[in-house]
Amino acid sequence: MIHLTPQKVLIICYYWPPAGGPGVQRWLKFVTYFSQFGIEPIVYCPAQAHYPIVDQSLVANVPVGITVLQTPIKEPARWAQKLFSRQTKDLSRGIITSGKKDWVERFLLFVRGHFFIPDARIGWVKPSVSFLSGYLQEHTDIKTIITTGPPHSLHLIGSALKQKLAIKWVADFRDPWTQIHYHKDLNLSSWAAKKHQRLEQQVLTMADHIVVTSPLTKTHFKALTQQPISLVTNGYDPIDFPETSSASGHFDLVHTGTLLAERNPNVLWEALSELIKNTDFKAKAKVHLVGVVAPSIRSSIKRYGLEDIVELHGYVPHQEALQWVVDAQLLLLVEMNKETVKDIIPGKFFEYLGASAKTLAIGPEDGVIKELIESTQSGAYFGYHNVASIKDFIAEEFERYQNDVRPVKSFAAEYERKALTQKMAALVKSL
């Protein structure tokens, strides 16, 4: 039997266990399964990073025996939090106040947008380039590097290494860069906006291959570069899901992940406020928000009189969040009502795919999530003005629950993490 030597690949990432949240899952899973497809991953990440969310349970999911390289990182958020604790913590978690902002938040946004381009991890670029240049020159059997962002400053590490060394470079965009929804909230001056665009163009032009997670991002990037672009979405891993569900005795509507101020689904709260007029529904329905929830959303819940049926659980470890997903009778997915998020596919969508419950999704008209939900027959998608339709859909699912009729879903194997890793491995080997 012929044993082929695996191809070594250096993966440069910011989010790595014990980082929590959605940013860590993609490359943790690729690294987990790469060896099955002839890739030996070497991971490079910051030591003692100031992660906005920490999940120590994920450390146990790192494959035994892989090489993890680390160098120190100096992050301004660590110092800013000592002076402006609440605002810095909110911004690091992606919570930007909707409407009028206080002077501290305006100041922090200005500093973030003008002194840290493309992001607050820019200070890690030069020391990383220095360290990795030496490492790659010593380990000449590593011919390919992968950078993944955000933070997009990591792509600048890739471009610098590409200029210095004879290597192949894959730039993985988990989210867009200048088209991301919060870009305008930075209130960039003309020169700062142009610098972002110049750096984005530099990465898109220099990388040997570009990977995106959404078809609309691929379309946008195609207008900016002639380099090859591949779509490799996020996904779900069946082995992560708890084997059994624990019935609560309630009709549980579950949302996992951060609910930003601009994701406030008043259309959902209004529909629920009408449904709880039915005493049976009010007695049996529970809405579980599992993750960080913006203060304005808490206020909306109170304004619509939903305190008795809505429970806030805060951030929980990933495995516990999946238990909530498995136990749900209806899964909630909420995206901002903005043109700039039409191309975003939240990672939770794919984890919802792996559960038996249907998904009720709310977002901008004709978002890419709508197409995915329809193609996978995994639920229903509504705009921000469809109160009656949302109410009817919840009522129908509640009736099925009452009659003990479980939803029928087809599980899309193409979105399983192992299948996606095989796709990514084939891409790397083709360079």
C-alpha positions as CSV (number, residue, x, y, z in Angstrom):
1,M,0.0,0.0,0.0
2,I,1.3,3.4,-0.9
3,H,1.2,6.0,1.9
4,L,1.2,9.5,0.5
5,T,2.9,12.2,2.6
6,P,0.3,14.8,3.7
7,Q,0.7,18.3,2.4
8,K,1.6,20.8,5.1
9,V,-0.4,24.0,5.2
10,L,0.1,27.0,7.6
11,I,-3.2,28.4,8.8
12,I,-3.1,32.0,10.1
13,C,-6.1,32.8,12.3
14,Y,-7.1,35.1,15.1
15,Y,-10.0,33.0,16.6
16,W,-8.8,29.8,18.1
17,P,-9.8,28.0,21.4
18,P,-10.5,29.2,24.0
19,A,-12.1,31.8,21.8
20,G,-15.9,31.4,21.7
21,G,-18.6,32.6,19.3
22,P,-19.0,31.8,15.6
23,G,-15.6,32.9,14.4
24,V,-13.7,29.9,15.8
25,Q,-15.9,27.1,14.5
26,R,-15.0,27.2,10.8
27,W,-11.3,26.6,11.0
28,L,-11.4,24.5,14.1
29,K,-13.5,22.1,12.0
30,F,-11.3,22.3,8.9
31,V,-8.2,21.6,11.1
32,T,-10.1,18.6,12.7
33,Y,-10.8,16.9,9.4
34,F,-7.9,18.0,7.1
35,S,-5.9,14.9,8.0
36,Q,-8.5,12.7,6.4
37,F,-8.0,14.4,3.1
38,G,-4.2,14.5,3.0
39,I,-3.6,17.9,4.6
40,E,-1.4,18.4,7.7
41,P,-2.4,21.7,9.3
42,I,-0.1,24.0,11.3
43,V,-2.0,26.7,13.1
44,Y,-0.7,30.1,13.9
45,C,-2.7,32.3,16.3
46,P,-2.1,34.9,19.0
47,A,-1.1,34.0,22.6
48,Q,-3.5,35.3,25.3
49,A,-5.7,37.2,22.9
50,H,-8.4,39.5,24.3
51,Y,-11.3,37.6,22.9
52,P,-14.8,39.2,23.4
53,I,-16.2,35.7,24.2
54,V,-14.3,32.8,25.8
55,D,-15.4,29.2,25.7
56,Q,-12.9,27.0,27.5
57,S,-14.9,23.9,26.6
58,L,-13.7,24.2,23.0
59,V,-10.1,23.6,24.0
60,A,-10.9,19.9,24.3
61,N,-12.0,19.9,20.6
62,V,-8.5,20.8,19.3
63,P,-7.1,17.7,17.6
64,V,-4.4,16.0,19.5
65,G,-0.9,16.2,18.0
66,I,-1.3,19.2,15.7
67,T,1.2,22.0,15.8
68,V,-0.1,25.3,17.2
69,L,2.3,28.3,17.0
70,Q,1.6,31.4,19.0
71,T,3.2,34.8,19.5
72,P,2.0,37.6,21.8
73,I,-0.5,40.2,20.7
74,K,-1.0,43.7,22.0
75,E,-4.6,44.7,21.7
76,P,-5.9,48.2,22.3
77,A,-9.3,46.9,23.6
78,R,-7.5,45.5,26.7
79,W,-6.4,49.0,27.6
80,A,-9.5,50.8,26.5
81,Q,-11.7,48.6,28.6
82,K,-9.9,49.8,31.7
83,L,-11.1,53.3,30.9
84,F,-14.4,52.7,29.2
85,S,-15.4,49.2,30.3
86,R,-19.0,48.9,29.1
87,Q,-18.6,50.7,25.7
88,T,-15.4,48.8,24.9
89,K,-17.0,45.4,25.9
90,D,-20.1,46.1,23.7
91,L,-18.0,47.2,20.7
92,S,-15.8,44.2,20.9
93,R,-18.9,42.0,20.8
94,G,-20.3,43.8,17.9
95,I,-23.0,45.8,19.8
96,I,-23.1,49.3,18.4
97,T,-25.8,51.5,19.8
98,S,-28.6,52.3,17.4
99,G,-29.6,55.9,17.1
100,K,-27.8,58.5,19.1
101,K,-24.5,57.4,20.6
102,D,-22.8,58.9,23.7
103,W,-19.5,60.7,23.3
104,V,-17.5,57.7,24.5
105,E,-18.9,55.4,21.9
106,R,-18.4,58.1,19.2
107,F,-14.8,58.6,20.3
108,L,-14.1,54.8,20.4
109,L,-15.6,54.4,16.9
110,F,-13.5,57.3,15.5
111,V,-10.3,55.9,17.0
112,R,-11.1,52.4,15.7
113,G,-11.9,53.6,12.2
114,H,-9.0,56.0,11.8
115,F,-6.1,54.7,13.8
116,F,-6.5,51.0,13.4
117,I,-7.0,50.2,9.8
118,P,-8.3,47.7,8.8
119,D,-8.9,46.7,12.5
120,A,-7.6,46.7,16.0
121,R,-5.3,43.7,15.4
122,I,-3.1,45.6,12.9
123,G,-0.3,45.8,15.5
124,W,0.1,42.0,15.3
125,V,0.9,42.1,11.6
126,K,4.6,43.1,11.6
127,P,5.7,40.8,14.5
128,S,3.8,37.9,12.8
129,V,5.4,38.5,9.5
130,S,8.8,38.6,11.1
131,F,8.2,35.3,13.1
132,L,6.5,33.5,10.2
133,S,9.1,34.5,7.7
134,G,11.8,32.8,9.8
135,Y,9.6,29.8,10.5
136,L,8.7,29.2,6.8
137,Q,12.4,29.6,5.7
138,E,13.3,26.9,8.3
139,H,10.3,24.6,7.2
140,T,10.6,24.7,3.5
141,D,8.2,21.8,3.1
142,I,5.3,24.3,3.9
143,K,4.4,25.7,0.5
144,T,0.9,27.0,1.2
145,I,-0.5,29.5,3.7
146,I,-4.1,30.3,4.5
147,T,-5.3,33.5,6.2
148,T,-8.8,33.9,7.5
149,G,-10.7,37.1,8.4
150,P,-12.2,39.0,10.0
151,P,-10.1,40.4,11.5
152,H,-8.9,41.3,8.0
153,S,-5.5,42.5,9.2
154,L,-4.6,38.8,9.1
155,H,-4.8,39.0,5.3
156,L,-2.0,41.7,5.4
157,I,0.2,39.0,7.1
158,G,-0.6,36.9,4.0
159,S,0.2,39.6,1.5
160,A,3.5,40.4,3.2
161,L,4.6,36.8,3.3
162,K,3.6,36.3,-0.3
163,Q,5.8,39.2,-1.3
164,K,8.8,37.8,0.6
165,L,8.6,34.1,0.0
166,A,7.8,31.7,-2.8
167,I,4.5,30.4,-1.4
168,K,0.9,29.9,-2.4
169,W,-1.7,31.9,-0.5
170,V,-5.4,31.4,0.1
171,A,-7.4,34.3,1.6
172,D,-10.5,33.1,3.3
173,F,-13.2,35.7,3.9
174,R,-15.7,34.6,6.5
175,D,-17.4,38.0,6.1
176,P,-17.0,40.8,3.6
177,W,-14.6,43.7,4.2
178,T,-15.7,47.1,3.0
179,Q,-19.2,45.8,2.3
180,I,-19.8,44.5,5.9
181,H,-22.8,46.1,7.5
182,Y,-21.0,48.0,10.3
183,H,-18.4,49.6,8.0
184,K,-20.5,52.8,7.7
185,D,-20.9,53.0,11.5
186,L,-17.1,53.7,11.8
187,N,-17.8,57.2,10.2
188,L,-14.7,56.9,8.1
189,S,-13.1,60.0,6.6
190,S,-12.4,59.9,2.8
191,W,-8.8,59.0,3.3
192,A,-9.6,56.2,5.8
193,A,-12.3,54.7,3.5
194,K,-9.9,54.8,0.6
195,K,-7.2,53.0,2.6
196,H,-9.6,50.2,3.4
197,Q,-10.5,49.9,-0.2
198,R,-6.8,49.9,-1.2
199,L,-5.9,47.2,1.3
200,E,-8.9,45.1,0.3
201,Q,-7.9,45.4,-3.4
202,Q,-4.3,44.5,-2.6
203,V,-5.4,41.3,-0.9
204,L,-7.9,40.3,-3.6
205,T,-5.2,40.9,-6.3
206,M,-2.3,39.2,-4.6
207,A,-3.9,36.1,-3.1
208,D,-3.6,33.0,-5.3
209,H,-7.1,31.9,-4.4
210,I,-9.9,33.6,-2.6
211,V,-12.6,31.8,-0.6
212,V,-15.9,33.3,0.5
213,T,-18.9,32.0,2.5
214,S,-21.7,33.6,0.5
215,P,-22.6,33.7,-3.2
216,L,-23.3,37.5,-3.1
217,T,-19.8,38.1,-1.6
218,K,-18.4,36.1,-4.5
219,T,-20.3,38.3,-7.0
220,H,-19.0,41.4,-5.3
221,F,-15.4,40.3,-5.3
222,K,-15.5,39.1,-8.9
223,A,-15.9,42.8,-9.9
224,L,-12.7,43.6,-8.0
225,T,-10.3,40.9,-9.1
226,Q,-9.4,38.4,-11.8
227,Q,-8.1,35.9,-9.2
228,P,-10.1,32.6,-8.8
229,I,-12.8,32.7,-6.1
230,S,-14.5,29.7,-4.5
231,L,-17.6,29.4,-2.4
232,V,-17.1,27.2,0.7
233,T,-19.9,27.9,3.1
234,N,-19.9,27.3,6.9
235,G,-21.7,24.1,8.0
236,Y,-22.6,21.8,10.8
237,D,-21.1,18.7,12.3
238,P,-23.5,15.9,13.2
239,I,-21.1,14.6,15.9
240,D,-21.5,17.9,17.8
241,F,-25.2,17.4,18.4
242,P,-26.4,15.9,21.7
243,E,-27.9,12.4,21.1
244,T,-31.0,13.1,23.1
245,S,-33.3,16.0,23.6
246,S,-34.7,16.9,26.9
247,A,-38.4,17.9,26.6
248,S,-39.3,20.9,28.7
249,G,-43.0,20.5,28.4
250,H,-43.2,23.9,26.6
251,F,-43.4,25.0,23.0
252,D,-39.8,26.4,22.9
253,L,-38.8,29.0,20.4
254,V,-35.0,29.3,20.5
255,H,-32.5,31.9,19.2
256,T,-28.8,31.3,19.7
257,G,-26.1,33.9,19.3
258,T,-25.8,37.6,19.8
259,L,-28.8,39.8,19.2
260,L,-27.5,43.2,18.2
261,A,-29.5,46.4,18.6
262,E,-30.0,46.5,14.8
263,R,-31.3,43.0,14.8
264,N,-34.3,43.9,17.0
265,P,-37.2,41.9,15.4
266,N,-40.1,44.1,16.5
267,V,-42.2,42.2,13.9
268,L,-41.7,39.0,15.9
269,W,-42.4,40.7,19.2
270,E,-45.7,42.1,17.7
271,A,-46.7,38.7,16.4
272,L,-46.0,37.1,19.8
273,S,-47.9,39.8,21.6
274,E,-51.0,38.9,19.6
275,L,-50.5,35.2,20.0
276,I,-50.3,35.4,23.8
277,K,-53.9,36.6,23.8
278,N,-54.6,32.9,23.4
279,T,-54.3,31.6,27.0
280,D,-53.2,28.1,25.8
281,F,-50.3,29.6,23.8
282,K,-49.3,31.9,26.6
283,A,-49.2,29.0,29.1
284,K,-47.1,26.7,26.9
285,A,-44.9,29.0,24.8
286,K,-41.4,30.0,25.9
287,V,-38.9,32.1,23.9
288,H,-35.3,31.4,24.8
289,L,-32.6,33.9,23.8
290,V,-29.3,32.1,24.3
291,G,-26.5,34.6,23.9
292,V,-25.7,38.3,24.4
293,V,-28.8,40.6,24.0
294,A,-28.6,44.3,23.3
295,P,-30.4,46.6,25.9
296,S,-32.7,48.0,23.3
297,I,-34.0,44.5,22.6
298,R,-34.7,43.9,26.3
299,S,-36.7,47.1,26.3
300,S,-38.7,46.0,23.3
301,I,-39.6,42.7,25.0
302,K,-40.9,44.6,28.0
303,R,-42.8,47.1,25.8
304,Y,-44.6,44.3,24.0
305,G,-45.5,42.7,27.3
306,L,-43.5,39.5,26.7
307,E,-41.6,39.3,30.0
308,D,-43.5,36.2,31.1
309,I,-42.6,34.1,28.0
310,V,-39.1,35.4,27.1
311,E,-36.1,34.1,29.0
312,L,-32.6,35.5,28.6
313,H,-29.8,33.0,29.1
314,G,-26.7,35.0,28.1
315,Y,-23.7,33.4,26.5
316,V,-23.3,29.7,27.1
317,P,-20.7,27.1,25.9
318,H,-21.1,25.9,22.4
319,Q,-22.2,22.4,23.4
320,E,-24.9,23.8,25.7
321,A,-26.1,26.1,22.9
322,L,-26.5,23.0,20.6
323,Q,-28.5,21.4,23.4
324,W,-30.9,24.3,23.2
325,V,-31.0,23.9,19.4
326,V,-31.8,20.2,19.6
327,D,-34.5,20.8,22.3
328,A,-36.3,23.5,20.3
329,Q,-39.7,23.2,18.7
330,L,-39.0,26.3,16.5
331,L,-35.6,28.0,15.8
332,L,-35.3,31.7,15.4
333,L,-32.8,33.4,13.0
334,V,-32.8,37.2,12.8
335,E,-30.8,39.4,10.5
336,M,-30.7,43.2,10.2
337,N,-33.1,44.8,7.8
338,K,-30.2,46.2,5.6
339,E,-29.1,45.8,2.1
340,T,-25.5,45.3,3.3
341,V,-26.4,42.0,5.1
342,K,-28.2,40.3,2.2
343,D,-25.1,38.3,1.5
344,I,-24.5,37.2,5.1
345,I,-25.2,33.6,6.1
346,P,-25.0,33.3,9.9
347,G,-23.2,30.2,11.1
348,K,-26.2,29.4,13.2
349,F,-28.2,28.7,10.0
350,F,-26.2,25.6,9.3
351,E,-26.3,24.4,12.9
352,Y,-30.1,24.9,12.7
353,L,-30.0,22.7,9.6
354,G,-28.6,19.8,11.7
355,A,-31.6,19.9,14.1
356,S,-35.1,18.6,13.6
357,A,-37.0,21.8,14.3
358,K,-37.9,24.3,11.5
359,T,-36.3,27.7,11.3
360,L,-38.3,31.0,11.4
361,A,-36.0,33.5,9.7
362,I,-36.5,37.3,9.6
363,G,-34.3,39.6,7.4
364,P,-34.1,41.9,4.4
365,E,-36.2,41.1,1.3
366,D,-34.5,38.6,-1.0
367,G,-31.6,37.8,1.4
368,V,-29.4,34.8,0.5
369,I,-30.8,33.1,3.6
370,K,-34.2,33.0,2.0
371,E,-32.9,31.0,-1.0
372,L,-31.1,28.6,1.3
373,I,-34.2,28.0,3.5
374,E,-36.3,27.4,0.4
375,S,-33.7,25.1,-1.2
376,T,-33.3,23.0,2.0
377,Q,-37.0,23.2,2.9
378,S,-35.9,23.9,6.4
379,G,-38.4,26.5,7.4
380,A,-39.8,29.9,6.4
381,Y,-38.3,33.4,5.7
382,F,-40.1,36.7,6.3
383,G,-39.4,40.3,5.8
384,Y,-39.7,43.0,8.5
385,H,-43.3,43.9,7.7
386,N,-44.9,40.4,7.7
387,V,-46.5,40.4,11.1
388,A,-49.6,38.4,10.0
389,S,-47.5,35.8,8.1
390,I,-45.1,35.3,11.1
391,K,-48.1,35.0,13.4
392,D,-49.7,32.4,11.2
393,F,-46.5,30.4,10.8
394,I,-45.9,30.3,14.6
395,A,-49.5,29.3,15.1
396,E,-49.2,26.4,12.6
397,E,-46.1,25.1,14.3
398,F,-47.7,25.4,17.7
399,E,-50.7,23.4,16.5
400,R,-48.3,20.7,15.2
401,Y,-46.7,20.7,18.6
402,Q,-50.0,20.3,20.3
403,N,-50.8,17.4,18.0
404,D,-47.3,15.9,18.6
405,V,-46.4,16.1,14.9
406,R,-42.7,16.6,14.4
407,P,-41.5,18.6,11.4
408,V,-40.1,16.7,8.4
409,K,-36.7,18.1,7.3
410,S,-34.2,16.8,4.7
411,F,-30.7,17.1,6.1
412,A,-28.3,18.6,3.5
413,A,-25.2,16.4,3.5
414,E,-23.3,19.0,1.4
415,Y,-23.2,21.3,4.4
416,E,-21.7,18.8,6.8
417,R,-18.3,19.9,8.1
418,K,-16.5,16.9,6.8
419,A,-17.8,17.4,3.2
420,L,-16.8,21.0,3.3
421,T,-13.3,20.1,4.5
422,Q,-12.9,17.8,1.6
423,K,-13.9,20.7,-0.7
424,M,-11.3,23.0,1.0
425,A,-8.6,20.3,0.9
426,A,-9.1,19.8,-2.9
427,L,-8.9,23.5,-3.4
428,V,-5.6,23.7,-1.5
429,K,-4.1,20.8,-3.4
430,S,-5.0,22.3,-6.7
431,L,-2.8,25.4,-6.3
